[in-house]
Amino acid sequence: MKNQLLSSQNYQNDDFRKRHQAELQRRFVDLQFKRSELEKQLKRVNEVLFSLGREMEQHLTYDHLISDS
């Protein structure tokens, strides 16, 4: 009877560890996916900022040419 109780507890502990490990793995994969999506968004934001900066420089140059005329 005592062996059966220990066996049942070991099974429950093992089951808990497996479920916990599976949950950690799921969260890890989820966070990796979110990080990947955020990196893509950040890349797009950087591209837009760079483009906007170039556009602002062009307007500044144009304004200087117009005001010098």
ABEGO torsion letter per residue (X at the ends): XAAAAAAAAAAAAAAAAAAAAAAAAAAAAAAAAAAAAAAAAAAAAAAAAAAAAAAAAAAAAAAAAAAAX
